[in-house]
Each structure stands twice: as structure tokens, then as C-alpha cells.
Amino acid sequence: MECPHCQKEIAGKRCNACDAELPIEARYCMQCGILLDEADPVETTADREEGLDLENRILCPDGTCTGIIINGKCSECGRSYPGESPQDR
């Protein structure tokens, strides 16, 4: 899920009823209004990131950031990567 203010990637989950993207701490879906039962399994952002190829990752060019480049942007600070990312190959 992307922060609407700074465009930084933040932890999120999806509503099982309408598939809307929600903040990880949401108790209700902001799209359909359904109560998000804690017993229901939800897909988190971390679940989607499990498929990352860590052997071929590119670190953020910032030098002080701990993020990696995903789809041309740093996963932590959002900085654009000037070169070709592994996902583009």
C-alpha cells in the first residue's frame, strides 16, 4: 500500500470481501465497510514480497537507505532508480 502523502510503501492488507487495499491496522474496510474479522486470513504486503529474488536485488542508490529497488523505485524511501531494475530484465 502506498502512503497518499509521501508515496512511500507502507504495510497493508486486502479486504476479503471487495479486495480493497487497506492499512495493516484497519478494523473495517474503507471501501465496502465490512468488519474485518481477525480470524479471517488476509494477504499482507509482506506476503507479496516473499517472491523477491534476494540474490539479484539492487540496493537503494541513496547510500544511507536500507531499501531495495522494486519496479524502479526504492521500497523504503521511494527514490527512483536511474538504471534497469532486475524486474525489468
C-alpha positions, -999 to +999 in steps of 0.1 A: +000+000+000+013+034-009+011+064+015-011+091-001+011+119+014+047+108+007+042+078-018+063+056+005+054+019+005+037+010+038+024-022+053-010-031+041-036-059+037-065-066+014-102-069+022-115-104+017-149-091+005-140-065-021-102-068-024-096-032-015-061-023-003-062-012+034-037-001+062-025-031+082-042-018+114-077-013+097-106-029+116-132-020+089-128-019+051-128+017+039-143+006+006-172-017+015-175-011+052-173-047+063-159-056+097-125-072+092-126-103+114-093-111+129-099-148+123-101-142+085-069-147+067-057-115+049-029-111+023-003-087+037+023-067+018+049-089+033+032-119+018+035-104-017+072-096-011+081-132-003+087-138-040+116-113-042+148-126-057+172-115-030+203-128-049+197-103-077+184-073-056+196-038-062+201-016-031+188+020-030+214+044-046+208+068-017+237+053+003+220+057+037+187+040+029+182+002+036+156-003+008+158-023-023+147-014-058+113-028-068+097-018-101+121+011-105+116+026-070+131+022-036+109+001-013+118+024+017+123+060+006+106+059-028+136+072-047+136+064-084+163+041-097+181+056-128+191+022-142+174-010-151+160-030-122+161-068-121+123-069-126+128-051-159+151-078-173 
